[in-house]
Amino acid sequence: MKSDPNELDALLGSEHRRTWWRRATPWVAAGLLAVVAAGGWVWQRGETAAAAPRFTTAPVTRGTLALTVTATGTLQPTRSVAVGSELSGTVTRVLVDVNDRVKKGQVLVELDTAKLKDAVAGSRADLAAAEAKVRQAEATLKESRASLARLEEVSRLSGGKVPSASELDTARATADRAVADLASAQATVAQSRAALSTNETNLQKASIRSPIDGTVLARNVEPGNAVAASLQAVTLFTLAEDLTKMKLSVNVDEADVGQLKDGQKARFTVAAQPGRRYPAVVTRVAFGSTTTDNVVTYTTQLDVDNADLSLRPGMTATAVIAAQEKAGVLLVPNSALRFAPGNAAQQQATGGIVSKLLPRPPSMGGTRRSAGAAPGGGSEGRVWVLKDGQPEPVTVTKGLSDGRNTEVSGPGIAEGVAVITDQQSPPR
């Protein structure tokens, strides 16, 4: 027969006590402590994870790096000619217009020739009169010489008695004057011929002709206009020799001109052909400078092929000149070369509740970027890679840079390696 525990307790009375492991209170307390400990452990892990810095990475790539110089300028024909008039007069006919093709020697404009023809006729009359005076002077000279010869013969036959010495001297002087008059008449003939030639030339210049084979770019004259020639010839037409070949003159800043040389390739764009890039070649970098608003620039000329005539003189172009170019090199962003780990990693290493209770310096923002100039070429640099979650430095040799990416090389760097470009500090 079993005994009831309650009856047993009643028989034993208040002197009876349960063992500790049979009591509920110790187990409840132990459970509460376990819950508190687990919560503290989870909270501590969360705080540690929150304190860990976050890194932004970018892979090392292989590609082509070009150092370029950008400049703006204006397209012009390789050779253009301003056709003017050396004469003053009234325009009677204009035979060509803008965009017309012209041949060398073709008449472009004709001036009124009435006065010029009169000048030619007057010069011819003056020449005829001068030639008549020459013939007259020749006859006078012939007569003077004959008279002097007779007097000299009489003096020889008379033994010098007749004629007198003064008569002989007068005859000789008359002959000399006849020689001088003939020379003067001949000089007048030459002068008259020169005047006639000038007037005939002016008559020919009244028909203004093209000096080259080309295209009319500009026309600045109309029939009936009065042309007034001055120290500088009036420009009536502007001709371009060959529009299939053009030149682009750009102004290069003094900081970039040292990177340019003849033969470098370039590409340029114009507003009239959006999206199209035209090739060009540098043919001349000027030594002389131009200063505008205290900015020093150097004029650089590029040759342009315009076989399809899609480019026109006067267009504004923006050119990108490839000063240096390397293909198949390893490239990293410049931010990776400027990066340096911050204090967040150190805080993670020292972590814990005590570090959270210590005072911290004021925050400078959520993102940290190390300052520094763009890397130069041929010097050593350093990038950081993640190893077991921690940044580790790798020394590299820097090469060409275009301001965004830099060529690097070295035993610790390879294509595809993730390099750190930025670090996000934990929130405060």
C-alpha positions in Angstrom: 0.0 0.0 0.0 1.4 3.4 -1.1 1.7 6.3 1.2 0.4 9.8 0.1 3.2 12.4 0.1 0.9 15.0 1.5 0.0 12.8 4.5 3.8 12.2 4.9 4.4 15.9 5.0 1.6 16.4 7.5 3.0 13.8 9.8 6.6 15.3 9.5 5.3 18.8 10.3 7.1 22.2 9.7 10.4 20.6 10.4 10.4 19.0 6.9 12.3 21.0 4.1 12.5 20.3 0.2 15.9 20.0 -1.5 17.1 23.0 -3.6 16.9 21.3 -7.0 13.2 20.4 -6.3 12.4 24.1 -5.7 11.0 26.3 -8.7 12.7 29.6 -7.7 16.3 28.6 -8.6 15.3 27.4 -12.0 13.3 30.5 -12.8 16.2 32.7 -11.7 18.6 30.7 -13.8 16.3 31.0 -16.8 16.1 34.8 -16.4 19.9 35.0 -16.2 20.3 33.0 -19.3 17.8 35.2 -21.2 19.7 38.3 -20.0 23.1 36.9 -21.0 21.8 35.9 -24.4 20.3 39.3 -25.0 23.5 41.0 -23.9 25.6 38.8 -26.2 23.3 39.6 -29.2 23.3 43.3 -28.4 27.1 43.3 -28.2 27.4 41.5 -31.5 25.1 44.0 -33.1 27.0 46.9 -31.7 30.3 45.3 -33.0 28.8 44.8 -36.4 27.4 48.3 -36.5 30.8 49.7 -35.6 32.6 47.9 -38.4 33.5 50.2 -41.3 31.9 49.6 -44.7 34.3 49.8 -47.8 33.5 50.6 -51.4 35.6 48.7 -53.9 36.2 48.7 -57.6 37.9 46.0 -59.7 41.2 46.6 -61.5 40.5 46.7 -65.2 42.6 46.4 -68.4 42.1 48.9 -71.2 43.3 51.8 -73.1 44.2 55.1 -71.4 44.5 58.3 -73.4 45.8 61.6 -72.1 43.8 64.2 -74.1 43.8 68.0 -74.5 40.5 69.7 -75.3 40.3 73.0 -77.1 37.9 75.0 -79.2 38.4 76.9 -82.5 37.1 77.7 -85.9 37.1 75.9 -89.2 38.7 77.7 -92.1 39.7 76.9 -95.7 43.3 75.8 -96.2 43.7 78.8 -98.6 41.3 81.7 -98.9 41.8 84.8 -101.1 40.2 88.3 -100.6 39.5 89.7 -104.1 39.5 93.5 -104.2 39.8 96.4 -106.6 42.9 98.6 -107.0 40.8 101.1 -108.9 38.1 103.5 -108.0 35.0 103.5 -110.1 31.4 102.4 -110.5 30.5 98.7 -110.7 28.6 97.9 -114.0 28.3 94.1 -113.8 28.7 91.4 -111.2 29.1 88.0 -112.9 29.2 85.5 -110.0 27.5 84.9 -106.7 28.0 83.0 -103.4 28.8 79.3 -103.8 29.7 79.6 -107.5 32.7 77.7 -108.7 35.1 79.9 -110.6 38.3 79.3 -112.6 41.5 81.2 -112.5 41.3 84.3 -114.8 37.5 84.3 -114.9 35.9 87.8 -114.8 34.1 88.4 -111.6 33.2 92.1 -111.7 33.4 94.8 -114.3 33.9 98.5 -113.6 32.8 101.5 -115.7 35.6 101.9 -118.3 34.7 105.2 -120.0 37.3 107.3 -118.2 39.9 104.6 -118.4 39.4 104.3 -122.2 39.8 108.1 -122.5 43.0 107.9 -120.5 44.3 105.2 -122.8 43.5 107.3 -125.9 45.2 110.4 -124.4 48.3 108.4 -123.6 48.5 107.1 -127.2 48.2 110.7 -128.5 51.0 111.8 -126.2 53.1 108.9 -127.3 52.5 109.8 -131.0 53.5 113.5 -130.3 56.6 112.4 -128.4 57.7 110.1 -131.3 57.1 113.0 -133.8 59.4 115.2 -131.6 62.0 112.5 -131.8 61.9 112.6 -135.5 62.1 116.4 -135.5 65.1 116.3 -133.1 66.8 113.7 -135.4 66.4 116.0 -138.4 67.7 119.0 -136.5 70.7 117.1 -135.3 71.4 115.9 -138.9 71.2 119.5 -140.1 73.5 120.8 -137.4 76.1 118.2 -138.0 76.1 118.9 -141.8 76.5 122.7 -141.2 79.4 122.0 -138.8 81.1 119.7 -141.3 81.0 122.4 -144.0 82.5 125.1 -141.8 85.3 122.7 -140.7 86.0 121.9 -144.4 86.2 125.6 -145.4 88.5 126.2 -142.4 90.8 123.4 -143.6 90.9 124.6 -147.2 91.6 128.3 -146.1 94.3 127.3 -143.7 92.2 128.5 -140.8 91.5 132.0 -142.1 87.8 131.5 -142.6 85.4 131.0 -140.9 86.3 132.6 -137.6 86.8 130.6 -134.5 83.6 131.9 -132.9 81.6 130.7 -135.9 83.0 127.2 -135.5 82.3 127.2 -131.8 78.7 128.3 -132.4 78.2 125.5 -135.0 79.6 122.9 -132.6 77.3 124.2 -129.8 74.3 124.0 -132.1 75.2 120.3 -132.9 75.5 119.5 -129.2 72.1 121.1 -128.5 70.6 119.0 -131.2 72.0 115.8 -129.6 70.5 116.8 -126.2 67.1 117.7 -127.8 67.0 114.2 -129.4 67.8 112.5 -126.1 65.0 114.6 -124.4 62.6 113.6 -127.1 63.5 110.0 -126.8 63.0 110.2 -123.0 59.6 111.8 -123.6 58.7 108.8 -125.8 59.6 106.3 -123.1 57.6 108.3 -120.5 54.6 108.4 -122.8 54.9 104.6 -123.4 55.0 104.0 -119.7 51.9 106.2 -119.1 50.1 104.3 -121.9 51.0 101.0 -120.4 49.7 102.1 -117.0 46.4 103.2 -118.5 46.1 100.1 -120.5 46.7 98.0 -117.4 44.1 100.0 -115.4 41.7 99.3 -118.3 42.4 95.6 -118.0 42.0 95.8 -114.2 38.5 97.2 -114.6 37.6 93.6 -115.3 38.4 92.0 -111.9 39.3 88.3 -112.4 39.7 85.4 -110.1 43.3 84.7 -109.1 42.6 81.0 -108.2 40.3 78.1 -109.0 37.9 77.9 -106.1 34.5 78.7 -104.6 32.9 82.0 -103.8 32.4 82.3 -100.0 31.3 85.9 -99.7 30.1 88.6 -102.1 30.3 92.3 -100.9 29.4 94.1 -104.1 26.3 94.9 -106.2 25.9 96.6 -109.6 25.9 100.4 -109.3 28.1 100.4 -106.1 30.9 103.0 -106.1 34.3 101.4 -105.4 36.7 103.8 -103.7 40.2 102.5 -103.7 42.4 103.7 -100.8 45.6 102.5 -99.1 43.9 99.1 -98.6 42.1 97.5 -101.5 38.3 97.1 -101.1 37.3 93.4 -100.6 34.6 92.5 -103.1 34.7 88.7 -102.9 36.2 86.0 -100.6 37.3 82.8 -102.5 38.2 79.4 -101.0 40.6 77.4 -103.1 39.5 73.8 -102.1 36.8 73.1 -99.5 37.5 69.4 -99.5 40.6 70.2 -97.4 40.1 72.5 -94.4 42.1 73.6 -91.4 40.9 73.9 -87.8 42.7 76.5 -85.6 42.2 76.0 -81.9 43.5 77.9 -78.9 45.3 75.6 -76.4 45.9 76.6 -72.8 49.5 77.2 -71.8 49.2 74.4 -69.2 48.5 71.8 -72.0 50.6 73.1 -74.9 53.7 71.2 -73.8 52.0 67.9 -74.4 51.3 68.7 -78.1 53.4 68.0 -81.2 53.0 67.7 -84.9 51.4 64.5 -86.2 49.2 63.8 -83.2 45.7 62.6 -84.0 42.5 64.3 -82.9 38.8 64.3 -83.2 36.4 67.2 -83.1 32.6 67.8 -83.2 30.5 70.7 -84.6 27.0 71.7 -83.6 25.8 71.2 -87.2 26.5 67.5 -87.1 25.6 66.3 -83.6 27.0 62.9 -82.6 29.5 62.8 -85.4 33.2 62.9 -84.7 35.6 64.1 -87.4 39.2 63.0 -87.5 42.0 65.5 -87.7 45.8 65.7 -87.5 47.9 68.3 -85.7 50.2 70.1 -88.3 51.5 73.1 -86.4 51.8 74.3 -82.8 52.5 78.0 -82.7 55.4 79.3 -80.6 53.8 82.7 -80.4 51.2 83.2 -77.7 47.9 85.1 -77.6 46.7 86.7 -74.3 43.0 87.3 -73.8 41.6 88.5 -70.4 45.0 87.4 -68.8 44.6 83.9 -70.3 47.6 82.8 -72.4 46.8 80.4 -75.3 48.7 79.0 -78.2 47.2 78.6 -81.7 47.3 75.0 -82.9 46.4 74.1 -86.4 44.8 70.8 -87.5 44.3 69.5 -91.0 40.8 68.2 -91.7 39.4 66.0 -94.6 36.1 67.4 -95.8 35.5 65.2 -98.8 31.7 65.1 -98.3 31.6 68.9 -97.8 29.6 68.5 -94.6 31.8 71.1 -92.9 31.7 74.8 -93.7 34.1 77.6 -93.0 33.4 79.5 -89.9 31.9 76.6 -87.9 32.9 76.4 -84.2 34.5 73.1 -83.4 35.5 71.4 -80.1 38.6 69.2 -80.6 40.0 66.5 -78.4 43.7 65.9 -79.2 45.2 62.5 -78.1 48.5 63.7 -76.6 49.5 60.2 -75.2 47.8 56.8 -75.5 48.5 53.4 -74.0 46.6 50.2 -74.8 46.2 47.1 -72.7 47.3 48.5 -69.4 46.0 47.9 -65.8 43.7 50.8 -64.7 42.5 51.8 -61.2 40.3 54.7 -60.3 42.2 57.7 -58.9 40.1 57.5 -55.7 41.8 54.1 -55.0 45.2 55.8 -55.1 44.0 58.6 -52.8 42.3 56.3 -50.3 43.7 55.6 -46.8 41.8 53.6 -44.1 40.2 55.7 -41.3 39.7 55.1 -37.6 36.7 52.9 -38.0 38.8 49.8 -38.4 40.8 50.6 -35.3 37.5 51.1 -33.3 36.3 47.7 -34.5 39.5 46.1 -33.3 39.4 47.7 -29.9 35.5 47.5 -29.7 33.6 46.5 -26.6 31.3 48.2 -24.1 34.1 50.2 -22.5 35.0 51.8 -25.9 31.3 52.8 -26.3 31.3 54.6 -23.0 34.5 56.6 -23.7 34.1 60.1 -25.2 34.6 60.4 -28.9 35.8 63.3 -31.1 33.0 65.1 -33.0 32.0 63.5 -36.3 33.0 65.2 -39.6 30.2 63.5 -41.6 29.2 60.1 -42.7 31.7 59.7 -45.6 35.4 59.9 -45.4 37.6 60.7 -48.4 41.3 61.2 -48.2 42.5 64.4 -50.0 45.3 64.5 -52.5 46.2 65.6 -56.0 45.8 63.4 -59.0 48.7 60.9 -59.2 51.5 61.7 -61.5 53.4 59.3 -63.8 56.3 57.1 -63.1 56.1 57.3 -59.2 55.2 54.9 -56.5 51.7 54.7 -55.0 49.6 52.5 -52.8 46.2 50.9 -53.1 44.3 49.0 -50.5 42.6 45.6 -50.9 40.4 43.6 -48.5 42.0 40.5 -46.9 39.9 38.7 -44.3 37.6 41.7 -44.1 40.5 44.1 -43.3 42.2 46.6 -45.6 45.8 45.6 -46.6 48.1 48.0 -48.6 49.6 47.0 -52.0 52.5 49.1 -53.4 52.1 49.9 -57.2 54.0 52.0 -59.8 51.8 54.7 -61.3 51.9 55.6 -65.0 49.7 57.7 -67.2 46.6 59.3 -65.8 43.7 61.0 -67.5 42.3 62.5 -64.3 39.8 59.7 -63.6 41.9 56.5 -64.0 45.6 55.8 -63.6 47.8 53.2 -65.1 49.4 51.0 -62.5 51.8 48.0 -62.4 53.5 45.9 -59.8 53.7 42.3 -58.5 50.8 42.7 -56.1 48.2 43.9 -58.6 46.3 42.1 -61.3 43.2 42.4 -63.4 40.0 41.8 -61.5 41.5 42.5 -58.0 39.0 44.6 -56.0 40.7 47.8 -54.7 39.1 50.0 -52.0 38.0 53.4 -53.3 36.0 54.7 -50.3 35.1 54.0 -46.6 31.8 54.6 -44.9 32.2 55.4 -41.2 29.7 53.8 -38.8 26.7 56.0 -37.8 27.2 57.9 -34.5 
